[in-house]
Amino acid sequence: MKHARIQISILLLVLGLGSMGPPVIGALRESVQQEAGLSRADLGMWVFLIGTGGSLVAMAMGVLMRRTIRPTFVRAGMFGMFAGCCLLAWVRPAPGWALAPLAVGWLVMRIAHPLGGASNGVFADLWESSPHTGIIILHALNALGKVLAPLAALLLGTAVRPTALAFAALFGLLALESLFWPRESIRHLKEIEEGRGTGRLRLPRDPFIWACTLQFAFIAGAEGGAVSILGSLVTRLRPVPVEWISPGQWPSVVLIVITSAIFLGRTFFAVFSLRMTERAILRACLTCGLFAVPAAFLRSPALYLPSIFLTGICFSATWPAFFGLAARAYPPERTFLSLGAMFFTAIGLWGTTFVSSAIGNVDRFLPHAFVASTAFMLPFACFLLLPMTGRALRGAGWRRA
């Protein structure tokens, strides 16, 4: 496999990035809320404010570093995630100023995450013959990372420090290794960018490209809100059905169900992506979003667990399949699509985390919060399926043979 080292490094990076978001919030939030003396709505508000601020800083850095090639953005993301995890591991959550290092660490990670998101453009370049296949493979590893967060909670407990230390080690090793990426790989990627006139970030004038990037807010927001609130829903309203699992472990088990569905869905669609168009993948995923209603309101584990799994399929390949469609339609805009998609992804993630936290601040409304989060996928479904926008995507430069 050509350029194997850089591909493996990026795959491990997105493995870690998948954990450091809504999955880790869902797994640790009840513990953090109790230790820090915050309500569910308070935690959601601060996650939203810090996440949005970090995304704005990352976007500004992207504009200032407009002559920077995508691999350099990825390296910056690795070092930022390492620094952020170190700050999270520094102190234990407690009321008052003790939360400041946690807030700063989360801010640094929210700045680093969109920079690392330039890896989407790198993989689209390296998988030129079938960009959406490369993107779905990348996001399959990202989805496997989502499984690691609740799994870490099962193994290490729900305290922040052990989990942060584990991921600091991962990001630190990746950041160090990135300094020794083969020059041939970097030169190859630089030639691809310069050959398309994408050697610098530019803000597109076409409003439809901006509309495409906006869709990632709805796609990621639906997943972020649902996954971040699911742990609280299970903790408060779904008792443990078996004796050999403790009440503290059951929410992590349920989170593993939904994050495993995201991983397995992306793996399945990656295997069949050479035979399926992006639109077929997107329609299959969107249909599974209907299972959010039984997942939220049914009380029997035999019924709500399969529904939660199928809801996870809704979140599986939607993001990478749509990115592959947009990247194929607009090859010169891949740097903007990479950073813009990550920017709007962050806005959606932390915005719906706040909305779901506010709705679910009262325990009896937690099921409504889960359904409302999943419903954020509806605007994207309309954008994709309406004839006008559908024709615009097909007419932008690509129709699958």
Buried (B, 14 or more C-beta within 10 A) or exposed (E): EEBEBBBEBBBBBBBBBBBBBBBBBBBBBBBBBEBBEBEBBBBBBBBBBBBBBBBBBBBEBBEEBEEBBBBBBBBBBBBBBBBBBBBBBBBEBEEEEEBEBBBBBBBBBBBBBBBBBBBBBBBBBBBEEBBBBBBBBBBBBBBBBBBBBBBBBBEBBBBBBBBBBBBBEBBBBBBEBBEEBEEEBBEBBBEBBEEBEBBEBBEBEEEBBBEBBBBBBBBBBBBBBBBBBBBBBBBBBBEBEEEEEEEBBBBBBBBBBBBBBBBBBBBBBBBBBEEBBBBBBBBBBBEBBBBBBBBBBBEEBEEBBBBBBBBBBBBBBBBBBBBBBBBBBBBBBBBBBBBBBBBBBBBBBBBBBBBBBBBBBEEEBBBBBBBBBBBBBEBBBEBBEEEEBEEBBBEBEBEEE
